[in-house]
Amino acid sequence: MKVRLNRRRDEGGAAAVEFALVVLPFVTLVFGAIDFGWAINNDVMVNNAAREGAREGSLNANAAAIQAEALASYSGSGTPIVTVSCRNAAGGACSLASAAPGDTVIVTVKVQHDWITPIGSLFDPDGKTLSKTAEMRIE
């Protein structure tokens, strides 16, 4: 007479191997999405700061006021560098002190963006420099 033994196979090792194969791409994808979203957010804030500075310059052609407005409107990480220049209606360079209606104010905002997860640092350890320029006509 044959006796059937109902043995259950231990599959714990297989589950551990499957988990190890799945977790690395999943964590990479999640951390990559976090870093990408953080970079896009900072890029939008740099763009808004440049635009707000240019808007201030179109109404008030004062370099100190333009820089103060751009810095006040930036709420991201890092300290932005704001540069202000002017272009006259003929296309040449001008001074903000002698700017006339019809000239163009040019505001550039740069900031160093650092990654917040280890995944971004693996691909770009020094971070990225985010830079945006906005131009508006002086009224």
C-alpha positions as CSV (number, residue, x, y, z in Angstrom):
1,M,0.0,0.0,0.0
2,K,1.3,3.4,-0.9
3,V,1.2,6.3,1.5
4,R,0.9,9.7,0.0
5,L,2.6,12.4,2.0
6,N,1.3,15.9,1.4
7,R,4.4,18.0,1.7
8,R,4.3,21.7,1.2
9,R,7.3,23.2,-0.6
10,D,9.1,26.1,1.1
11,E,8.9,29.0,-1.3
12,G,10.4,31.7,1.0
13,G,13.7,31.9,-0.9
14,A,11.9,32.4,-4.2
15,A,9.8,35.2,-2.8
16,A,13.0,36.9,-1.5
17,V,14.7,36.7,-4.9
18,E,11.6,38.1,-6.6
19,F,11.4,40.9,-4.1
20,A,15.1,41.8,-4.7
21,L,14.5,41.9,-8.5
22,V,11.5,44.1,-8.2
23,V,12.4,46.5,-5.4
24,L,15.4,48.1,-7.0
25,P,13.7,49.3,-10.3
26,F,10.7,50.4,-8.2
27,V,12.7,52.5,-5.8
28,T,14.7,54.0,-8.6
29,L,11.5,54.9,-10.4
30,V,9.9,56.5,-7.3
31,F,13.0,58.4,-6.3
32,G,13.5,59.5,-9.9
33,A,9.9,60.8,-10.0
34,I,10.5,62.7,-6.7
35,D,13.7,64.3,-8.0
36,F,12.2,65.2,-11.4
37,G,9.1,66.8,-9.7
38,W,11.4,68.8,-7.4
39,A,13.4,70.0,-10.3
40,I,10.3,71.0,-12.3
41,N,9.0,72.8,-9.2
42,N,12.2,74.8,-8.7
43,D,12.3,75.6,-12.5
44,V,8.8,77.1,-12.4
45,M,9.7,79.1,-9.3
46,V,12.9,80.5,-11.1
47,N,10.7,81.4,-14.1
48,N,8.2,83.1,-11.9
49,A,10.9,85.1,-10.1
50,A,12.3,86.3,-13.5
51,R,8.9,87.2,-14.7
52,E,8.0,89.2,-11.6
53,G,11.3,91.0,-11.7
54,A,10.7,92.0,-15.3
55,R,7.2,93.1,-14.5
56,E,8.5,95.3,-11.8
57,G,11.1,96.7,-14.2
58,S,8.5,97.5,-16.8
59,L,6.7,99.7,-14.3
60,N,9.7,100.9,-12.2
61,A,13.1,100.9,-14.0
62,N,15.1,100.7,-10.8
63,A,17.7,97.9,-10.6
64,A,17.5,97.6,-6.8
65,A,13.7,97.4,-6.9
66,I,13.8,94.8,-9.7
67,Q,16.2,92.6,-7.8
68,A,14.3,92.9,-4.5
69,E,11.0,91.9,-6.3
70,A,12.6,88.9,-8.0
71,L,14.2,87.7,-4.7
72,A,11.0,88.2,-2.8
73,S,8.9,86.2,-5.3
74,Y,11.4,83.2,-5.3
75,S,10.4,80.7,-2.5
76,G,12.5,77.7,-3.6
77,S,15.7,76.3,-2.2
78,G,19.0,78.0,-2.7
79,T,19.8,81.6,-3.1
80,P,19.1,83.0,-6.6
81,I,21.4,85.4,-8.5
82,V,19.5,88.1,-10.2
83,T,21.0,90.2,-13.1
84,V,19.2,93.1,-14.7
85,S,20.0,94.7,-18.0
86,C,18.4,97.0,-20.5
87,R,18.0,97.1,-24.3
88,N,16.9,100.3,-26.1
89,A,14.2,100.4,-28.8
90,A,17.0,100.3,-31.5
91,G,18.3,97.0,-30.1
92,G,21.5,98.4,-28.4
93,A,22.4,98.2,-24.7
94,C,21.2,100.9,-22.4
95,S,21.3,101.9,-18.8
96,L,18.3,101.5,-16.5
97,A,19.0,105.0,-15.2
98,S,18.4,106.4,-18.7
99,A,15.8,103.9,-19.9
100,A,12.9,105.4,-21.7
101,P,9.4,104.1,-22.4
102,G,9.7,101.6,-25.3
103,D,13.0,100.2,-24.1
104,T,13.2,96.6,-22.8
105,V,14.2,95.4,-19.3
106,I,15.9,92.0,-19.2
107,V,15.9,90.0,-15.9
108,T,17.9,86.8,-15.5
109,V,17.5,84.6,-12.4
110,K,20.0,81.7,-11.8
111,V,19.9,79.3,-8.9
112,Q,21.8,76.1,-8.1
113,H,19.4,73.1,-7.8
114,D,20.4,70.2,-5.6
115,W,18.8,66.8,-5.7
116,I,16.9,65.5,-2.6
117,T,17.3,61.8,-3.2
118,P,20.4,59.7,-3.8
119,I,19.2,58.7,-7.3
120,G,19.6,62.3,-8.7
121,S,23.0,62.5,-7.1
122,L,24.2,59.3,-8.8
123,F,23.6,60.8,-12.2
124,D,24.5,64.4,-11.5
125,P,26.4,64.8,-8.2
126,D,26.9,68.6,-8.5
127,G,23.2,69.4,-9.3
128,K,21.9,71.6,-12.0
129,T,22.0,75.4,-12.5
130,L,18.5,76.6,-13.3
131,S,18.4,79.8,-15.3
132,K,15.5,81.8,-16.7
133,T,15.3,85.1,-18.5
134,A,12.3,87.4,-18.9
135,E,12.0,90.5,-21.0
136,M,9.3,93.2,-20.8
137,R,8.8,96.6,-22.4
138,I,9.3,99.6,-20.1
139,E,6.1,101.6,-19.9
